[in-house]
Amino acid sequence: MRRRHFLSFMAGGMLAWPLALRAQSAAMPVVGFLSSGSESTFAGLLKAFHQGLAEQGFVEGRNVAFEYRWADGDYNRLPALSAELVSHHVALIAATGGTMSAQAAKAATATIPVLFLAGSDPVKFGLVASVSRPGGNATGVSVVTTLLVKKRLELLRELAPEVSAIAVLLNPGSTSFEFERRLGTEGEQEEATAAAQVAGIKLIMMQARSEADLAPAFESAVNRGAGALLVSADPFFTDRRAAIVELAKRYRLPAVYPWRQFVAAGGLASYGPSISEAYRQVGQYAGRILKGAKPADLPVQRPNTFELVINTTTARTLGVDLSPGMIARADEVIE
């Protein structure tokens, strides 16, 4: 090949490379990841989501791209963040961090697949037509946290049998969505109230919608006689778990939490499904949808197992006597 022809060939090839790379990038599907929480505190759960996606053959940067949107605990931002993802023409939206994210994403689009991770009944919230046959553009994982309130209250009574008044930490900020107010937060409150009446104990409702509300809420509850604490499964509290655990220790309140992550942060005990496993399941569904599956045909998944996690160091700090039976029942004991 003559030198002039060779240089022409090379120049043409070099010009073609960026075009080829742009075409490859344009063909890569984009997943919208929406969360009511913050990136720093939900990093471990995001990792579990990516694990599930990788099990279906998709790895970020290799054959799938991401658009992330974090509400940082401000539920009022979720509709605008959902609209941003829709405007980016994402292939699907993984709406995580509670029912509020799912509602916002589903309200933003009737065509883009929406994968949710919700703590309440997705049928009652209008996310799906039924658990087995969702219909529409949404499906996901329901971790049924509201139904576990009675079990957590029983566990707290076992940990602190001498306590006659228990504080319940709730988030009134979820009232930004009317349906969430009626069936979510109040659902946990009603479950706790019914169980408390049977046990003959007093419940003290404490509310916090921002981190600044937490310390005053704890002080008020203790002044009203609270001797133990039950924390609702609101995603805002999961995002602020370090602050909540520290306040529970400061006020010497034995507490039961919805997720293992609280106990890993120094909380006393938790009972519920593995939230990390739920995120992995959502990631798996995301991979199946990228392969062509339809949300309408993917049944809503529910947890099959629940885990009791206990922190023995915190128990000693709070002066809580852990019976051999409780230690034996625990699925995980954190020292």
C-alpha positions, 0 to 999 in steps of 0.5 A: 500500500502506498504511503498516501493511501495508508495515511488516508486509510488510517485517518478514515479509521481514526475518524470512525472509531469515535463514531463507533464508540458513540454508537456502542454507548447509545445502544447501552440501556440506561437504568434509572435508580431512584431512592428516597434515601442518600447515597452514603447511607444506602451504599451497601443496599445499592451494592446488593442491587448491583449484585442481583443485576450482575447475576443476570449478566449486566454490569455497570459501565460494561453493558448497562449505564445508570442515572442515579437520583437521591432524595436524601430523605426529602420525600417531596423531591421524589416526583421531580426526580422521577420526572427527570429520569423519565426525560432521560428515556431510561429503560426502567426505573428502580424505585427504592426506599419505600412506597413513596418512591414507587408511587412517584415513579409510577405517577411519572410514567405509564410506559417505562417499567417501574421496579419497586421495593415497598414495605406496604401492600402494593395492591392497596397502594394501587401499584399493581392489580394483584401480587401474582399478576401485576398488570401494568408497568410495575412490579417488584418486592414487598417486604411487608414491614407493617405486618411485623409490628406486632412481632417486634413489639413482642420482642421488645416486651421480652427484652424489657419486661419491666417497661410499662410505656414504649415510644413508637418513632413515626415519620409524619413527613410521609403525609406528602402522599395521602395514600401513604399517610392512611395506609403506611405510617398509620398502619404501623401505628394501628398495628402497634396500638392493637398489640399494646392493648393486648399486652396492657402497655402504654404507647407514646407516639413520637414523630420526626420528619427531619434529623433536627426533630429527632433529639427533641422527640426522644427527650419528649418521649422520655419525659412522658415516661417511655422506657423502650423504643420501637422504630418504624420501617420508614426509609427516612429512619433507615437513612438516619439510623446512626443518629437514632441508635446514638439517641437510643443509647443516650437515653438508655432506651432498649429498642427494636428496629426493622432492619439488621443495618440498625443493629450493625450500627449499634442498635440493640435488636431487629426483626424483619426480612433481609433488606439487602436480599430484597435489593438483590431481588429487585436487581435480578428483576431489573436484569430480566426486564432488560432481557425483554421480560414484562413487569405485568408478567413478573409476580411481586416477590415477598420474603420467605425468611425473617431474621432476628439480629441482636447486638450483645455489646449494646445489651450490656451497655443498656443493662439488658439481660439476654436470655439463653433462649433469645440468643439461641433464637437469634439468626445473628449475634453481633458482638 
